Amino acid sequence: MTVEFLGKEYTSISDKKIVCNENGRKYEAENLQRKELLKIHVDGDLITEGERCDYALNVLCDNKIYLIELKGCDKPHAYEQLMSTINFLTKNKVEAKFLPRIVLSKDTAPKIKSSAEKRMDLLVKKNQCEKTIVKTRVMTEAI
């Protein structure tokens, strides 16, 4: 099925496993219920300028959007990219629950929260998104 999202057309998928990978980092969504979703390459397709995350998985029936950033070791920059993507979607009147995910090559960031991470925490408190999950190399989760 073809679905329009922010002026672009995407073909929905209902595969059991959806994979997003880049430079040795991988995010795997297990879609055991075969929900219809859009796999959107955000970086360079949906958003072509400014900071943005790599992928979005828009789960149509649940009104949830998983935002995925596949990053080296710069966790603060990953948070900036996720926040920028959330701001873009919000300004474009996308009403959904955001589920930010970061997959790092290695996590060498200090334990001090960046300003973007603090802004993300405020969105969690307002129930506009879920807490960001950060993993190293591979992240697998059921959606």
N, C-alpha and C positions, 0 to 999 in steps of 0.2 A: 504494500500500500504506500502511496506517495503522500507525504505530509509536509505542509508548509510550516517553516519555523523561521521567524524574523525575515520574511521575504525570500527565503531560499527553500528549494524543494529537496527533501531527503526521502530515501526509501527506508521504510521501517524494516526492522529485522526482529526475529524471535528465536535466534540461535541459542542453544544451551550454554555456549561459552562465547563470550565476547572478549577479545584481546586487544589491548592498546600497548604498543611497545615502541621503544626508542633507545638506541645506544646502550643496550644491555639491561635496561629497566623495563619492567613489565607489570601491567595491571590486568588482572583477569576477573571478569564478572561471570559468576555462575548463575545462569538464568534458567533454573530447573523448572520453573512454572511456565516457561516460554512466553514471557510477557513481551508485548510489542514495545520496541524502543527505537530511538534514533541514536545512531553513533555519529557524532559530529566532530569533525576535525576543526577545532576552534582556531588554533594557531595558523593563520594564513588563509582560512576558508571563511569561517563565520566572522571572525574579527581579523582585519588585515593590518591594523595600525595599533601601536601602543602595546602595553603589557597585556598578556592573555595567557590562559592555561593551554595545555596541549589538546585535550579531548573533553567532550561532554557526552554523557549517556543520559538521554532524556527518556525516562520510563513513563510512557504515556498514561497508563491506567492508574498509576500511583501519584502522578503530579510531582515527581521527584527528578532532580537533575544531579547526577554525579559529575563533579568537576575534577578532572584528573590532570595533575602536573607531574611529569617525569623529569627529574632534575638530577644534576650531578651531586654536589654537596652543599649548595647554597640554599639552605632552607629558608632564610629570611626573604630571599628573592622569590622563591616558590610561593610564599604567602602573599607577596605583593601581586604576583600574577593571578592568583586565585581571587584576591580581593578586587582587582581590576576587572576580572571577568564577571564577578557577581555584580559589581557596580554597573557594568555595561548591560547585563541582562535586566537588572532592576530598572534602569533608565528606559529600557525598551519595553517596559510593562510586562515582563515575563513573571508570572506569579507561580512560583513553585518552591518546594523545599530544596535547598541546596545542600549537597553532601560533598564537601571538599576532601580530596585525597591527594597525598604527596608520596611519590615513590622516589627515594634518593639512591644514588650509587653508594654513598656512605654518609652517615650523619656525624659531622664534626662540628656542628654549630654549638655555640655556648648555650647554656641553659637559660640565658636572659631572653625574654620575649621581645621580638621586634615589634615595631608600631603596627605593622600589618597584622601580626598575630593577635595583638591586643584588640584591634578593630574586629577581627574575626570572632574573638571571644564575646564582644558586645552583640554581634549578630546571633550568636548561640543563645545568649541571655534573652534576646528578643524573640527567640524561637523562629528566626528567619533561615537559619541553617543549622546543621548538626556539627558537632565537634569534629575538627579536622583529624583524620587518621593519617599517621605518618609511618611508613615502613621503608625498609632498605631492600633494594634490588627487585623483589617480587611482592605484589600484594594480590591476594585472592579473596574474594568475598561473594556471598550470595546476595542477589538483588531481588 
